[in-house]
Amino acid sequence: MAKIVLAMATTHGPQLHTTVEQWQLRVKADKTRKHPFRDGLYGFDELVEMRRTEGLDARSSMDMQKSYHSRCHAAMEKLADKWEPQAPRSP
């Protein structure tokens, strides 16, 4: 019988498999749909207005996005390091 020795989870978001420069390609799609936030659904521009005090401009800068990208990939490397010794093997 199989034995569970490790459980892992991660997002499957585009940030993990695209370059930072490609992240901006999401903006067009994001502007065309509603997004859940707190207790409702809002358009992109509504959310920008609602969250104007959160410093999203600075957090969305290319420098910050490069930092997020690096952190995501560092975290994925940590997961890979934990996975490798536990990876399924053929008998």
Secondary structure, DSSP 8 states (H G I E B T S, - for coil): -------------GGGTS-HHHHTTHHHHHTTS-EEETTEEE-HHHHHHHTGGG-HHHHTSHHHHHHHHHHHHHHHHHHHHHHHHH-----
